[in-house]
Amino acid sequence: MDQDAPFNSHRRQHEPTCLPGTRVDLLQDIDNWADGEDPQPIFWLHGLVGTGKSTIARTVARRYFDQNQLGASFFFSQSTKTVENFVTSIAFQLAENVPALRPHIADTISQYGDIATMSLRDQWRILILDPLSKLQLNSQHAPFILIVDALDECEDSDIQTILDMLTKDRLLTLNKLRIFIASRPQILIQYGISHLDSSYYTSFDLHRIPRSIVDYDITIFLEHSLKGMKEDYSLDSRWPGEENIKSMVQKSQAYLSGLQLPAISCAKEGSNLQSKDSMLF
C-alpha cells in the first residue's frame, strides 16, 4: 500500500479543504451525484492548474469519510505518481472502510499469494471487481465513493491503464462504487472519458463557474486569510477594510485569467514590514 496516497494520510494532514461557504453549488451537485440521485457512476471534475481541483477532492473525501461512505481515495502528486501500489492501496482501504468487503478481499489474498506481482488489470479484477460483485448492499444504502485525484500526474500509459480499469462496464453496472476523478483536462483523459456512453459519466468544468460566484468565493478566502494576518500583526480591527477587499477581488481577475489563485503578497519578515495596506498589493 502507498501510505501517502489516501486523502487523510499523515503527509497530507495540513492540506486544505474548501472554506465553509465556498464552492456551495458544486459541492451540492457532487452530493446529489454521490448519493445516487444522478444515474452516472463517474464524476469527472476538471480544470487547469490553480483552479482548486485537489481542494475540492479533499473536501468530498473528508465529507464521505465522516459519513462512512468513502470506499477509498488515491491522491496522485509529483511525489506520488507511480501506479504500482494503486490497486493494492484501494483494496486495503476498501477492506478497512467497508467491513462487509473485508472477508471477500481477505479470501482473495489467501488464494492469490502473488497478487502484488500481477499486472494492474489482474489485480483490479481479483482484488476489486470480484469482491465487489459479492458485496450485498441494502437497496437503501448509497454507493461507496472512490476518489482519484490528479490522475494527470501519471505517465500516459498508466493513465490509459487506470482509465480502462475504472470504466469497465462490469464495475460501472454494479452500482456499488461511484468514482470521482479530478484532473487537468489532459487529452488522453478527455478522450478516455468522453468516449464512454453518456449514461456512465457526468463532468464539470471549473472554468465555467460564473464570475459572480468566483468573486464571492475569493472574498471569503481573502477575509479568512487576512483575519489571521491581522491577528499576527495586531492590526487595527477595521483592517483591511471593505474597499481593499473589493480591490483585491478585482485584481484577482488578472490572476484567474492566468489560472492562478489570487496572491496575497505579504512576506512575514518580522520587523521588515511596510505600511499595513501595502502588504495587500
N, C-alpha and C positions, 0 to 999 in steps of 0.2 A: 504493500500500500504506500502511496505517496502521502506522507503525513502533512505536507504543506498545501495540498490541493483543496481540502474542504474549506468552505467559507469561514468556518469558525476555528481554523487551526491556530495554534499558538502564534505562528509568524504573522498571521493576518488579523490579530486581535485588535489592532489600532486602526484598521482600515475603516472608513466611514460608511454609514448608511444614509439614506435620504433624510434631510431635516424634516421634522413634523410640519405639515402644511405645504410641502413641495411635492411635485410630481403626482398630485392627487388624482387627476383623471386617469393618467396612465396606470397608476397602481390599482385603481378600481377596475380598469379593463383587464389587467392581469389577474386580479382576484376572481373576476367573473369567469375568465378562461380556466383558471386553476381549479375552481370549484365545480367544473363540469357544465357550466351554463352554455359555453360555446362548444360545438362538436369537434373542432380541430384539436388533435392531440399535441401539436407542435406550435410553440410561440417563438418566433424569431424577432428579437429586438436588435436593431442595427443602427449604426451611426459612426461617424468618423472619430478620430482621437479627440478627447476632451469633452465629449457630449454626455458623459455620466453613465455609460452602459454598466460598468462594473459596480458602481454605487447602487444602481437600481437592482442589479442581480443580487448583491449582498442583502439589500432590503427585503427582497422577495424571499431569499433563503432564510433570513432571520425570522420573518413572519411565519413561514410554514414549518420551520423547525420548532418554534414555540407552540405551534398548534398540532405538533406530532403528525404532520402531513408531508414533511420533507423526506423523500426517499434517500437522496444523495446529492452531493454537489461536487463539481470539479472545476476549479478556477485555474485556467492556464495563465502564464505570465512569462516574462523574459527569463525568469529563473525556474519556472515550472512549465516547460514546453515540450518535454518528451512524453510519449504516449505509452511507454512500456507498462506503466502501472495504472493506466486509465481504467481498464475493466476491473482489475482486482480491487482498486480503490472504491469503485462504485459498489461492487459486490459486498465488500466489507461494511460499507456504510448502510447498505440495504439490510444486511443481517442485523446490524445494530439498531437501526431505526424502525424496522418493520419486523417485530418479533415472529409473526406468522411465517415469514420467509426464512427465518434462521435455520430451521431443521432441513429445509429443502436445499439451501446453499451448503450447509454442512455435509449433507449426504453426497452432494456433487463433488466436494473437495475430497471426501473419503474415497470416492470412486475413481477420481482422476487426480492422482497424486502429483502428476507432472503438469497440472493445468497452467501454472505460471510460465511454463516454457512454450506453450502453444501459441499459435497465431492469435491476433486480437479478435478476428472473426470467430474462431472456435471458442475462445474464452467467452465471448459475448453470448454465443448460443448456449454454451454449457452452464455458465455462471449466472446469466441474467435471464435469457429467454425461457429456458426450461423451468427454473424455479418460479418465475412469474406466471407461467402457464398453469402451475399447480396451486397458485395462491387463490383462496376463496375469499372474496370480499362481499360484505353485505351490500345489497343494492343501494342502500342509503349512504354508503361510505364513498367519499370523494376520492378520486385517484391520487396516488402519491406523486410527488413532483421531483423530477431530476433536473438539476440546473447545471448547464455547461457554459462557462464564461470565457471570453477571449479565445474562442476556437481559432481565430485567425493567427494566433501566435504559433501554431503548429506548422510543420513542413507541409507542403501541398499534398504529398502522397498520404500523409497521416490524416489531413483534413478529409480527403476523399474516403479513406477507410472508416473514419468515425461517422461521417455523414451516412455512409452506406449502412452502418450498423444501426444508427439512431432512427433511420427512416424505413427500416424493414417493415413490410406490411404486417407481419406476424406480431411485432411489438405494438404497432400503432392500433391494431384492431382489438388488442386485449383489453383496452380501456382500463388498465390498472396503473399505468405510469404515464404521466404527462411530461413533456420535455420542453424546457425553457432554454433557448440558446441565445447568447448575446455575443455580438462580434461586430467588427467593421464590415462594411459591405464588400468584402473581398470577392472577386469574380467567381472563384471556384465555389464559394459558399452560396452566393447568389444563384449560380447555375444549379447546384445540387438541390437547393430548397425550392426554387421556383419551378422546377420540373416535376415536383410532386403534384399529385392530384390536389386541387384546391380544398377538398374536404379534409385534407390531412394537416394543413398548416394555416396559421394566420401570422401576419408580420406587422411590425410597427417601425416606422422611420422617424428617428428622433429629430430630424431636421424639419419635420412637418408640424411640429408643435407651434401653435400661434404665438406671435411675438408678445402679445399681452401676457400670456401665461409664463413665457420665459422671463419676462421682466419681473413679474411677481415673484417667481422662484429666486431670481437673483437678488431681489430686495431682501427676502428672508435670509438668504445666505450671507449677505453683507451685514445685515443687522446682527445676526448671530456671531459672525467673525469679529466684528468691530466691538461688540459688547465685551468680549474677552480682552481685546486690546485696551479698551477704556479702563477696565479694572486693573490690568497690568501696570498701566502708567498713571493711575489715579487722575484721569482726565475729568474735565467738567461733565456733570451729569447730562448736559444738553448736547455734548459732542457725540457723533459727528454732525448731527442736525439733518433735518429732512431734505434740505436743498442739496447738501453734499451727497446724500444717498442717491437722490434723483440724478445728479450729475454723473455719479459713478455708474449707475444703471445705463444711462445714455452712452457713456464711453464704452461700456461692455459690448455694445453692438459691433464695434470695430474688432474686438477680440473674438466675438462669436462668428464674425464673417471669416475669421482665420481659424475657426473651430477650436478656440481655447476658452476656458472659463475666465471670467473677469479677474484680473490680477489686482491684488491689494499690495501696492509696492511700499511696504513698510518693513525695514530690516530692524530686528531687535538688537540694537547696538549700544545698549546701556545708556550712558550719558551723551552719546553722539547723536541725539535726536534733533531734528529740525523742528519747525513750528508744528503744532498739533494738526493743522489742516494739511500741511504739505506731506504728511505721512500717507495721505489718501491717494495722491496722484503722482 
